[in-house]
Amino acid sequence: MEVSFSKEVKDELLAQMNPARHCRIAELAALLSICARAVPADGGCHLRIHMDRPEAADKCRRLIESLFDDAQLSGAAGPDGFVVADPALVSRIM
């Protein structure tokens, strides 16, 4: 079975972590624009992130953790996603 060029490119992008902060911010913004949903909650809102691949959800999680040192993330959305439940952190991310 041959792997498509598109899948190879996606896999390579998911494996890369750019050391430049501005590049990680841009990548996180792009991912969140297609996979994040703000959910009203007590005292603000939660950010629910759901991807079509577990590897993509993991990349998004790693980006948030690398950009926000105090990030507390929940695996509540399953293997393909997670939740940012801290309203203060959601405000900083958004």
Helices and strands as residue ranges (DSSP letters): H 5-15, H 21-35, E 36-41, E 44-50, H 54-67, E 73-74, E 81-84, H 87-93
